[in-house]
Amino acid sequence: MPDHGRAGSAVTMRDVAKAAGVSVATVSHVVNDKPGARIGDDARRRVQEAVAALGYRPNALAKTLSQGTSRFIGLVSDAIATTPFAGQIIHGAQNEAWRHGYVLLVADTDGNRAAEDEAIAMMLEHQVHGVLYSSWYHHEITVPQALQQTDTVLVDCFATGSDLPAVVPDEEQGGRVATEELIAAGHRRIAFINTTTPSPAQTGRLAGYRAALEAAGLPYDPALALFAAPEQEGGYAATGSVVAAQVTAVFCHNDRVAMGLYDGLRERGLRIPDDIAIMGFDNQDVIAAHLRPPLSTVALPHYELGATAVRVLLGLEKADGAGPYLVTCPPVLRQSV
């Protein structure tokens, strides 16, 4: 194959056309797989051989400008890249994007609105296929105005009154399965330490707890629905109420609450799970897997949230339009139950 340029210079479409003995337009039609282009099999083969021999790579920016879209998907988040367990949203979205021939452009803004606006503007300039707008925890958000200019899917967040699809964890299902695991282990007097922070997790997990009790024919006792700050100190502070309630099992709003409850119960000489079984929520691996005994919990499906959001954005999976797309929260059983 003759030399078509200086060593190290980029191979152009003109180089491919010269090597294949065809026009530049023919090369363009072949490499862009233009629908309806009338190109003979021999000419197509020569172009493909020249592309392979010369190592030609199409100009992605030029292709983007001509087609009005790109093989990029944007992901704008507040703090998921710096939150270890929520970072799986990026992992799931990235892997699913790759599966379908797209590259993920990630901008983690740390909640800075100016940085967020700049990131969205940059993605629009690159004519991304669409944007995933994600939060590190499930809550209601205000959608940035600029996202009205492109297809957008909300991830781990939602916007009341917006027609944007939202992919969120099924909090009620998660609360139900956590309580069902305790019931299946033989427990009948089960406390629930809920968060004091109003959120979909607060209402959903309580609804799931109540639904599981009802399905098992167990009465809901409001005195066993406790409230604590959603952190280790909250679980520790709730220990006295748990012991006074004479329960045999506790479903904790999250793994941090469970960790605090572990400490409080140990100080009182109680053993887990012999005296009291404990179920957490979130599956924060740095906590749940390393408590002693390891904590049974329910996983927030961060990886699947990201992957599902990409499929929804690409039209491969449809939300029913009646509300957010709910992703199942699976139980992770260890030795605390």
N, C-alpha and C positions, 0 to 999 in steps of 0.2 A: 504494500500500500504506500503510495507516494506521500511525502511530507506536505502537509497543507497549512503549515504555519510555523511560527517560531516555537522552539522548545519551551514548554511550560505555558504557552498561550492557550486560551480557551478555544475548544473546537466549536465552530459556528455551524448554523444550518446550511450556509453556503458551501462549507467544506464537505458536508455530507452529500449535498446535491452534486458537487463536482465528482466526488468519488463514486457515486452511484450512477452518474450519467443521466440525471433527471433534473427537473426544475426545482427551484427553492419552494415553490407552491406545492409541488408533489411531496417534498419532504415534510412540509408543515402539515399537510393532510394526513400523512402516515403517522407521524409522531404524536399528533393530537387526536388521532383516531376519529377524524371528522366524519360525522354521519352523512351518507349519501355521496361521498367523494368517489368518483369513477376512476379507479386506479387498477391497472392490470396486476395480476399475481406476480409476474416477473419483476415489474418495477417496484412493487411493495417489498419483494424479497431482497432486491438489491439495496433498497433504502435501509431495511432492517439490518442487513449484513454490514453496511457502512457505519451505521450507528454503533453497532457492537465493536467493530474494528477500531473506530476512532475514539470510542469512549464518550460519545456525545451525550450531553445532559441538557434537556430543554430548559429554557429560561423560565423559571417558575413565576417570576414577577410579570414577565410579558404575557404568559399564559393567563395569569390572574386578571390582568387588565383587559385581555381580549374576551374572556369568558364571564367576567363580572363576579367571580367568586374564586375561592382558593381551596387547597386541601388542608387548610388550617382550621382548627376549632379553638376558640378562646376560652379560657377559664379565669374568671376574676373572683377572688376570694378575700375575706377579711383577715383570717389568721390561721387557715387550716394547714398551711405549710409549716407553721411553727408549733402546731398542736399534734403531738406524735400519733395519737389514735385517729384523729380526724384527717390526718395526712393521707390516709388510705383512699380518701375521695379522689385525690389527684392520681394515685396509682391505678385505681379502677378506671377512671376516665381515660387516662393515657393508654392503658392496655387495650381498651375497647376502641379507642380512636385508631390505634395502629392496626387493629384487626380489619378495619374498614378503609384503610389507606389514607388516614388523616394524621396530622401531627398536632399535638396539643401545645398551645401557647399559654403559659401560666403567668399570671400577675397576682401576687399576694400583697395586698395594700396595707395590711395591719390596721384596717379600719380608717385609714386616712382618705377622706372624700376627694381631696384634690388629686391624690395619687390614683384613686379609682377612676376619676373622670379622664385622666391622662391615659391610663391603661386601656380604657374602653375606646377612646379616640384612636389610639395606636392600632388596636385590633380592627376597627372599622376601616382605617386607611389601608390595612393589609387585606381588606375584603374577606374576612374570615367567613366560613360557612355559617357560623352561628356562635353564640356565647353561652357558656354555662356560668351562672352567677351563684356562687356558693357561700355558705356560712359555716363556721365550725360547730355551731350548735343550732338545734331546731327552734326557730322562732319566726315571728312575722317581721317583714322588712318593707321598706319603701323602695320601689324599683327605680334605679337611675333613669332619667329621661332619655339619655342617649341610647339605651337598650331598645327603645321603640324602633330604631333604625335597622335592626337585624333580628333574625330568629333567636330566641332566648329561652333557656330552660332554667328554672330556679332549682337549686340543689340544697337540701337540708334547710330550706326556708320557704316561705310562701308570702303572697301579697293578697290580702283580702280585696275583692273587687277587680283584680287583674285577670285578664284572660290568658296570661302566661302559664304554661304547664309547670307544675312543681313536683319534684320527686323528694319524698320525705320518709322517715322511718315510721312504721306502724306502731305508735306508742301504746295504743290500747291492746293490740295483739301481744306486744312484748310484756306488758303487765299481766296479761292473762296467762301466758305460758310460764312466767316466773312463778305465779301462784299455783298453777297446775302442777308444776314440778314438786312443790312442797306438799301439796295435797296427795300426790301420787306416792310420796315417801311416807305417808301415814299421818301427817299433821292435820289437826282440825282447829287448833287455836293459833291463828297466824296474825301477827301484827304487820302493818305496813308503815314504814317511816318514809313519808313523802317530803318533798321539798317545800320550803316556804316561799319560793320564787314562782310567781305566776308564769305558766308556760304550757305549751302543748304536752310536754312530758308530764307536768304535774297533773293535769286533768286526764290525759290519756292513760297513764299507768294506774291511776286510781280507778278509772272505769274498768280497766282490765282485771284488776284485783277483785273488784266487786262482781264482775261477770263470772270469774272462775269460782268464787265462793257460791254464787247462786246456782251455777251449773252442777256443783257438787252437793247441793242441798244444805249448805252451811249458811247460817245467818250472818249478815253484815253487822258488825258491832262498831259504831262510830268511835268508841273508846279505844279501839285497837288501830285506828287510823291516826298515827302520830305525825307531827310536823317538826322538821329540823332544818337547819342551814345545810345546803347541799355540799358539804365538805366533811373532812375527817372530824373536825371539832363538833359538828352537828351530830354525827353518829355517836361520838363519845358522850355528848351531853344528854342524848336520848336514852342512854343505858338504864338509868334509874326507872324511867317510865316503862321500858321493856320488861325489866325484872318484876316490877310491881304488877304488871298485867298478867303475869303467870302464863306466858305463851310458850309454845314449844318451837316456834319457828318465826323468822322475821324476813320479810321482803324489803330490801332497802332501795331507795330511789336511785342510788348509783353506787359504784364501787368505793368511792371515797367515804361515803357515809358508812358502808359496811366495814371499812378499815378502822374507822373510829369506834364502831360498835365492838369489833374484835378486842380492842384495847380495854374498853370498859368492862366487857364480860370477863376477861382474864383477871382484871384487878379484883373482881368479886368471886374469883375461884370457879367460874363456870367454864365448861368445856364445849368446844365446837367440833362436831355437831352433836355430841352425846347429850348435852343438856339443852342446847338451843341450836337449831339449824339456821343457816343464813344464806340468803339469795341476794345477789347484787344486780346491777344493771350497768351496761356500757361495754363491759369486757375490756377495760383498760389493762392491757397485758402486763404493764410494768407494776400494776397493783395486784390484779386478780390472781395471776398465775404464781405470784411470789409470796402471798400471804401463807400463813401456816395455821390450819390446813389451807391449801389452795381454794380459792373462792368460786363456788358455782355462781353463774351470772347469766345475763342475757346480753348478746352482742348488739351494739348499734352497727348496722350493716354498711359502714362507710364505703368499703370497696364497691359493693353492689350499688350504692347510691350514685357513685361516679359513673360506673359502667352503664347503669340503666339510663342515666341522664343523657349520655351520648347516643344511645339507641333511640330515645325519644326525640332528640334533636335531629337525628338523621331520618326520622320517620319509620324506623324499623320496629318500633314498639309504640303503641297508642295508649294514651291516658283516656279514660272514659268520659272526661269532661265534667263529671259530677263533683269533682274535688281533686285534691292532690293525689298523685300516684303514690300509693303506699307500698313500701318495701318491707318484707318480713324481717323481724328481729329474732334470730335463732337462739335457743338456749345453749350454753356452754357448761357442761356438767363437770364439776371437780369433786372435792372431798368435803365441802362445808355443809352438805345436805345428806 
